[in-house]
Amino acid sequence: MGDVLTALAIPVLLCASGIYTACSCWRRRRHPAPPRPSQSAARPAELDLTAVAEGIVGESWAEIEELYRAPAAERRG
């Protein structure tokens, strides 16, 4: 009898954890948590960093473009 209970414990555990996960997801969809203040404060900082990164990439492309526009004699020189 002990072997049967051991063999059935694993499927029961898997089913119980699946039901728990399904209920947890359903509850979170019904009652979402409000955004944390740190998240809303981080959004403007992310936008600022994105603007700085776009500027750096733009400058880099401009410098690389100048290298390709230069005549072949200048590039060798």
C-alpha positions in Angstrom: 0.0 0.0 0.0 2.9 2.4 0.7 4.2 2.0 -2.8 0.8 3.0 -4.3 0.6 6.1 -2.2 4.1 7.1 -3.2 3.3 6.5 -6.9 0.1 8.6 -6.6 1.7 11.4 -4.7 3.5 12.8 -7.7 0.5 13.2 -10.0 -1.5 14.6 -7.1 1.2 17.1 -6.4 1.4 18.1 -10.1 -2.3 18.6 -10.4 -2.5 20.6 -7.1 0.3 22.9 -8.3 -1.4 23.3 -11.7 -4.7 24.3 -10.0 -2.9 26.7 -7.7 -1.1 28.3 -10.6 -4.3 28.7 -12.6 -6.2 30.2 -9.7 -3.3 32.6 -9.0 -3.2 33.8 -12.6 -7.0 34.2 -12.7 -6.9 36.2 -9.4 -4.1 38.5 -10.7 -6.0 39.2 -13.9 -9.1 40.1 -11.9 -7.3 42.2 -9.3 -4.1 43.7 -10.9 -1.7 45.5 -8.5 -1.4 49.2 -9.0 1.9 50.4 -10.4 4.6 51.1 -7.8 5.8 54.7 -7.4 9.3 53.6 -8.3 8.1 52.3 -11.7 6.4 55.6 -12.6 9.4 57.6 -11.5 11.7 55.4 -13.5 9.9 56.0 -16.8 11.1 59.6 -17.3 14.6 58.5 -16.5 14.4 55.7 -19.1 13.2 58.2 -21.7 16.1 60.5 -20.9 18.6 57.7 -21.2 17.0 56.6 -24.5 17.4 60.2 -25.9 21.1 60.3 -24.8 21.7 56.9 -26.4 20.1 58.0 -29.7 22.3 61.0 -29.7 25.4 58.9 -29.3 24.4 56.5 -32.0 23.5 59.4 -34.4 26.9 61.0 -33.8 28.7 57.7 -34.4 26.8 57.1 -37.7 27.7 60.6 -38.8 31.4 60.0 -38.2 31.3 56.7 -40.0 29.5 58.2 -42.9 32.2 60.8 -43.3 34.8 58.1 -43.6 32.9 56.4 -46.4 32.3 59.8 -48.3 36.0 60.6 -48.3 37.9 60.0 -51.5 40.1 57.0 -51.7 43.3 59.0 -51.7 42.4 60.6 -48.3 41.5 57.3 -46.7 44.9 55.8 -47.6 46.8 58.9 -46.5 
